Amino acid sequence: MAGDGIAQPIEELVGPVDRAHLTGVSRPSPPLHRYAPSPDLADLVERYWIPVWSLPAPSTQSTLQHPVCLLVVSNDYARFYGPTRGLSTVTLAGEGYAAGVMLAPAAGRLLLGRPVGR
C-alpha cells in the first residue's frame, strides 16, 4: 500500500525513460521491473529498477543516457555513474540480475557532498 515505506511497482510507464531503452523484435530486452520510491525518498530517488535475465546467447542492450546519477549493483560489481550524454551499452550473458537506483536531478551532489563532475 502506498505510503507504507515500501517501494511500489510502477505498472505503466510512458515517458522519456521508457523510450530510452532501444529494444524491439531484433533487439529484445530482458524483463525490467520498475518501482517508485517511498514518499520519504521521492525528493532524491526517481525510481528503482531490477532487470532479470536468462539468455541462451549474449545480448547487447543499448540505452540512451539520462542527465542524472545512477547506482547499479549486480553480482559482479557495484557502480555509481554520474550524468552522461549519449548511448550506453552493456552485454548480458547467461543468467543474472542487477538492482539500480535512478536518482533525481542534483541528488548525486547532495549524496556526495561535492559536484559529481569531479
Backbone torsions as a table, in degrees:
resi	resn	phi	psi	omega
1	MET	NA	136.3	-177.3
2	ALA	-60.5	142.5	178.0
3	GLY	88.1	-1.2	-178.4
4	ASP	-91.8	9.0	178.7
5	GLY	86.2	0.2	-179.7
6	ILE	-104.7	135.1	178.9
7	ALA	-59.7	135.6	-178.3
8	GLN	-102.6	138.8	175.9
9	PRO	-60.5	145.1	174.5
10	ILE	-97.9	107.5	-174.4
11	GLU	-70.5	-49.4	-178.4
12	GLU	-127.1	126.0	175.9
13	LEU	-123.2	122.4	174.9
14	VAL	-132.5	110.8	-178.7
15	GLY	172.9	-172.4	-175.6
16	PRO	-58.7	-33.6	-177.8
17	VAL	-65.9	-44.7	179.8
18	ASP	-64.4	-41.2	-178.9
19	ARG	-71.3	-12.7	-178.8
20	ALA	-73.2	-22.9	178.5
21	HIS	-81.5	113.8	-175.1
22	LEU	-86.8	88.5	-175.9
23	THR	-124.6	175.3	178.0
24	GLY	165.2	-170.4	-178.6
25	VAL	-60.0	-42.2	-179.3
26	SER	-83.8	-8.6	-178.9
27	ARG	-139.3	71.2	-177.4
28	PRO	-68.2	155.1	179.1
29	SER	-120.0	141.7	177.2
30	PRO	-68.0	164.8	177.5
31	PRO	-54.9	138.8	-178.5
32	LEU	-129.6	108.2	-179.1
33	HIS	-90.7	127.6	-178.4
34	ARG	-117.1	143.6	-179.1
35	TYR	-135.4	140.5	175.3
36	ALA	-79.8	150.5	177.1
37	PRO	-73.7	159.9	173.1
38	SER	-67.1	156.0	-177.5
39	PRO	-55.0	-33.5	-178.9
40	ASP	-72.6	-13.1	176.9
41	LEU	-111.3	0.4	-174.0
42	ALA	-61.9	-23.6	177.2
43	ASP	-75.0	-21.2	-177.6
44	LEU	-108.6	-29.1	-172.9
45	VAL	-117.3	128.3	174.5
46	GLU	-80.1	-45.2	-178.8
47	ARG	-170.5	164.2	170.8
48	TYR	-112.6	151.9	174.8
49	TRP	-145.6	150.0	179.7
50	ILE	-137.6	104.8	171.8
51	PRO	-85.2	141.6	178.1
52	VAL	-129.9	130.1	-177.4
53	TRP	-137.8	151.7	173.1
54	SER	-145.3	99.9	-170.1
55	LEU	-117.3	133.8	177.6
56	PRO	-72.3	-25.0	178.9
57	ALA	-140.7	152.4	178.4
58	PRO	-55.6	145.2	-179.0
59	SER	-135.6	125.6	178.3
60	THR	-89.5	122.8	179.7
61	GLN	-100.1	135.4	180.0
62	SER	-119.7	136.1	-179.0
63	THR	-139.9	136.0	171.5
64	LEU	-73.6	135.0	-177.2
65	GLN	-73.1	156.5	177.6
66	HIS	-114.5	151.3	-178.4
67	PRO	-81.6	52.1	179.9
68	VAL	-140.6	169.2	175.8
69	CYS	-88.6	148.7	179.2
70	LEU	-128.2	144.3	172.1
71	LEU	-120.0	123.4	-177.1
72	VAL	-128.6	130.4	178.1
73	VAL	-125.3	127.8	176.0
74	SER	-128.6	-174.9	177.1
75	ASN	-71.3	-14.3	-178.4
76	ASP	-106.5	-21.3	-173.6
77	TYR	-161.3	164.9	168.6
78	ALA	-132.2	126.1	-175.9
79	ARG	-136.0	145.7	172.5
80	PHE	-112.9	119.6	-178.1
81	TYR	-107.2	132.6	173.5
82	GLY	-83.8	171.1	179.3
83	PRO	-61.1	135.2	177.3
84	THR	-140.6	166.0	175.7
85	ARG	-111.9	159.4	173.3
86	GLY	102.2	-155.2	-173.7
87	LEU	-108.3	135.1	175.9
88	SER	-109.1	138.3	175.6
89	THR	-130.4	146.0	174.9
90	VAL	-143.8	139.1	177.9
91	THR	-100.8	123.0	178.1
92	LEU	-101.6	143.2	179.6
93	ALA	-145.2	151.9	176.6
94	GLY	62.6	-137.4	179.6
95	GLU	-114.6	144.0	177.6
96	GLY	-179.7	-177.0	178.1
97	TYR	-158.8	167.3	173.4
98	ALA	-147.3	163.6	173.6
99	ALA	-128.3	131.3	-177.0
100	GLY	-129.2	154.1	175.1
101	VAL	-127.4	122.0	172.6
102	MET	-96.5	114.6	-179.3
103	LEU	-79.7	157.3	175.1
104	ALA	-70.0	156.3	176.5
105	PRO	-53.0	135.8	179.6
106	ALA	73.1	-2.8	179.3
107	ALA	-69.2	-28.6	178.1
108	GLY	-60.5	-42.1	177.8
109	ARG	-62.7	-41.7	178.9
110	LEU	-62.3	-42.6	-178.5
111	LEU	-70.5	-38.2	-178.4
112	LEU	-83.9	-24.2	-177.0
113	GLY	77.0	17.2	179.5
114	ARG	-162.8	165.8	177.5
115	PRO	-60.5	138.1	-178.6
116	VAL	-72.3	-15.7	177.9
117	GLY	-65.5	-21.2	178.5
118	ARG	-82.4	NA	NA
